[in-house]
């Protein structure tokens, strides 16, 4: 893990340095005070998130929140600044070998750089603002599925599902309240969560009242979740204790059977290997202890090796993790990594759904995908 964080810090610092240098070239501050002010502002924004998580995690005050908000939004701004500058640099490089820029752009190059910088600044801020609005517009979607009844006594199951809420002082009660309201609207038989429920230490979550909010999630058969990679990042034992204390049962390579009719299997996240030096069970191992005459629903945070799940005759797998890239055009990356980056697909006799997440990691910004919760209306039909 130390190597991973070292590489991340190197890449992240290099990206910030690149944007900083290009900003200085574009705006060409004449005053040493303006240059110093901009430099300090840039460094604070760039490293607020890292410093907050590393130095302020035990500071139970609004100071923690302020720097977390700044750092979180900076991730979004940095991403789009980088993309904009890379596009500009590509055009400049092409123009160097095959000149096509209008002459008026080259007559006063300093003015051209300044105007370009201002346009980029405006477009990035508009994009991030619209992305923030979109991230707060949680959509309730309904999906109807038919699953073989086998020997289940139930004829239907009303599931309320969400994933990747990433609760922090940034993704806070404003999201939790909307999730609770939508769950009450659905009146589910069971609530299932696909991991990455929280993204901060329990002391910070209790300070902002997330524990009180989570206790309001209620369903006939209970509320169940699994660990995602972020439960491991924030300390899996602290995270699981917090969730279990607030009536959300964490399934760790374990299974529950509701009404002696439907089996819910919760698979441990693969992060257990790197963060806890542990091992998780394969889908085959988990299914081997299940009854073959009852439907099986599998919660698996990261949607890898879907064919293995389909081969075990799991009826429905629910996942998350991908966020569908969270901010376009990073969805192209997740599409290359995952067979399902977002949405529904049936493989053999297994239904799969990968949520783009109800919350966000880092910046509270979504571009090109939805903040969503899913109401699965399951009908158990005769074979």
N, C-alpha and C positions, 0 to 999 in steps of 0.2 A: 504493500500500500504506500510505503514511503516513496518508492520509485514513481508510482502513479502520480502522487501529489506533487512531486518534484517536477515531473514532465509537464503537468497541468500548469504549474506556476510559471514555468519557463515560457510555455506557449502563450499563456494569458498575458504575461508581462510584455512579450514581444508584440502581441497584437495591439496592446494599449500604446506601446512606444511608437508603433507605426502610425496609429491614428493621431497621436499627439504631434509627431513631427509634421505630418501632412496638414494638420490644423494650423500649426504655427506658420507653415509656408503659405497657407491660404489667407490667413487674416493679418499676417505681418504687423504685429503690434509695434507701434512706434514708441510708446511709453514703457519704460522698464517696470513701472508699477502695474500697468495693465498686463504685461507679460507675466509678472510674478503672480498676480491675482489669478490669471487663467491657469497657470501651472499648478498652483495650490488647489484650485477647484477641481482640476482634472485628476490629480493624484488622489484626492479625497473620494471622488466619485468612483475611480477605478478600483480602489482597494478597500472601500467601505464594507463590502460583503465579506471578504476574507478576514478583515480585522474584527468584524462583528462576531463571526463564528469562532475565531481563535482566541480573542482577548476579552470579549464582552458577554460571553455565553452565560455567565453567572450574575450579570448586572440586570436586576429585575426592575427596570424603569423604562421610561419612554426614550431614554438615550439609546438603548438597544434597538428600539423600534425605528427611530429616525435613521440611524445608519444602515439598518437592514433594508429599509425602503429605498434609500439612495442607491445602495449597492445592487439591489434587485433590479431596479429600473435601468441601471447602467449596463447590465448584461444585454438588455434589449437594444439600447442605444448603440452600444459597441458593435453588436452583431450587424446592425443595418449600416452603421458608419463604415465598417470593414467591407461589406458588400458593395456599397456605393463607391468607395475608393478603388476597389479592385476593378470595377467596371470602367471607371474613369481612366485608370492606369492602362487597361487593355486598349482603350481607344487612343490614348496618347502614344502607346507603343506602335499601334498600327499606323497612326498618322506619321510617325517618324520614318517609316519605310514606304508608305503609300499615302502621301499627303492628301487629305480631303477636308481638313478643317477650313471653314470660311476665313478669309483674310482678316476680317474685323476682329476675330477672336485673338489673333496673334499680334495686332497692333499695340495693344496695351495689355500685356500678359498678366501683369500684377492685378489689374482690374478684373480680368477674366477669372483669375484664381479666386479672388474675393467673392465675385458673384456666384461662381460655382460652389464655393464653400457655403454661402448663405442659402442657396437652393437646396443643397444636400441637407443642411441643418433643418430647414423647413419641412422637407419631405419626410425625413426620418422622424421628426417630432409628430407630424400628422399620422404617420403609420403606427407609431407606438401608442399614440393616444387612442386611435381607432381600435387597436389591438387590446388595449386596456378595457375599453367599453365592451368589446366582444367577449372578453374573458369573464366579465361580470354578468353577461346575459346567458344564464344557465338554461339549457333547453331540455325539456322532458320528451323523450322519444319512446314510442311503444313498438315492440316487436312481438309478433305472435309466432309461436313455434309449436310443432307437433312432435311429441316424443313417445316412443313405444311404452305402453303402460306396464307391460310385464305383470308382476304380481302386486303392483302398487294399489293401495286402497284409495288413493286420490285420483280424481279425474282431471284436476287442474291445479296449477300453482302460480300465484301472483308474486313475482319477484321484483324487488326494487334494487337496482344494481348501479354502483358507481365505483370509480377508481381514481387514484392519484389526486386526492384532495390536497395533499401537501400542506397541512395546516401549520401556519406560522403566524407571527403578528402581521405579515403581509397578506397571506391567504387566511384570513381570520374569520371572525363571526359573521361578516357580511356574506361569506360563502356558506358557512354552516347553517345560518338561518334559512337561506334559500333551499338548501338540501332538505332540511327538516320540513319546510313547508310543502315541498314537492312530494316527500315521502308520505306526509299526512293526506295529501291529495290522492295518492295512489292507493292508500290503505293496503299495504302489501301483506302477504302471508309471511314473508321472510325478507330480510335485507342482507344482501351480500356485497362485500367490498373487495376490490381487486388489488389491495396493497398500496403502499406509499400514502397511508392515511395521514401521517404526521411527518413533519420535516424540521422538528425543533425539539429541544429538551422539554421534559414535562414541566419544569418550573416556569418556563416562558409560556407554555400553553395554558397552565392553570392561572397564571397572572392575567391573561386576556379572556379567560372564561370558556375556553374550548371544551374543557371537561364538562361544564354544565350544559353546553350545547349538545355534546355527543350523547349525554344521558337521555336526551329527548327523542333519540332514534329508537322507535319501538315497532315490533311486529309480532304477530302471533307465535311464530316459531323462533324468534330471536334475531340477533344481529351478529354476523360472522365476517371475519376478514382473514387475510393472510399477510405475511411479511413481504414488503417490497424491498428493493435495494436501499431505499432511504431510511427505513427502520433500522437497518444495519449501520448506516452512516451516522445517525444520531445516537446510537447505542441501543441495540435490539432489546436488551432486557428492560431498560428504562421505558422504551416505547411500548413493549408488550404489557408491562405492568400497568402503564397508564391506560391503555385501551381496555384491558380486562377489568380494571377498576371502574370503568365507565360503561359497563354492560355491552362491550363489544368483544366477543369471544374470538381469540386468535387461534386459528387452526395451523399447527406446525407439523406438516407431514402426518396429519391425522384426519379422522373422518367422524361425522355425526350423521345419524339417521333421524329424519323428522317424520313423526307420525307413523313410524314403521313402514314408510312408503317411498321415501326418496333419500338417497345418500349424497351428502355434500362432502367432498374431499378438498382439503386445503393443502396445497403443496408449498413447502419451504422455498424461499427464494434462493437462487444460485449464489447470491452474495455471501451466503453462509461459509463458502469455501475460502474466499479471500479475507473476509472480515473476522470470522470466528474460527477459522481452521477446522470447520466442521464438514459434514457430508449430508446431503439430502437424498431422499429416496427417489428412485426413478418412478415414472408413471406406472410402469408395470408392477413394481413393488407395492405401490399404493393401492392399485386396483385389485391386486391378488387377495387382499384381505376384505374386499367388498363382496356383497351378495350379487350374484349374477342375475338374480330374478327381480332386481329393483333398479330403477333409473339411477344414473350417476351424473352428478354435476361437479366439475373440477374447477377450482380456482387456482390459477397459475399466473403469477404477476407478469413474467416476461414470456411473450409468445414465440418461443423457439421450438423447433422439432415437432411441428404439429402433426406430422404423419405418425409419430410414435404414440401420440394420444389417440388418434383415429384408429390405430391398430389395436388398441385396448378396449374398443367399443364404448368409450366414454360418450355419453349422450350430448353433453354441452360443456364446453370449456369457456370460461370467462377470464379475460386478461386485460392488461392496461400497459403501462410503462412507456409506450412509444410516444405518446402525446401527438402522434402524427407530425413529429418535428417541432410542434408548438408554434413556431414562427416560420411562415413561408419565406424562402424556398427550401428550408431544411427538411421538409416533407419528402423531397427527392432522395435524401439520404436514408430516411427510415424506410422508404419503399424498397431501397436496395438491400437493406439489412433484414427486414422482416417479410415473411410471406403475406402476412396481413398487417399493414401499418395502421389501419383504422377501419372498423366496420365488420360486416358479417360475411362469413363464407362457410360452406358445408364441404367437408372432406370425408369421403366414404359415407358413413352414417352418423358422423359427429358434427354437431353445430359448433361454430366458433364465433365469438365476438370479441374484438379488441377495441376498448374504449380509448378515445382521444383524451380522456381525463376530464373530471369536473373542475379541477384546479390546475395550477401551473407550478413548474419548478423554476426557482429564480424569479425572473420578471413576471409580474402578474399580467402577462400579455399573451394573447392568442391571435395569430394571423393565419388564415387559411384552414381553420378547423374550429370545431365547436367545443364549448364547455357543456358537457352533457351528463345526464343521468338517464338510465334505461329502465323502462318498465317491461319486463319479459312476462308475457301472458302465455304460460305453458299449458298445452292441452295434452293429457296422457291418453293416447289412443290405443285401441286393440291392435295387436300385430297383424 
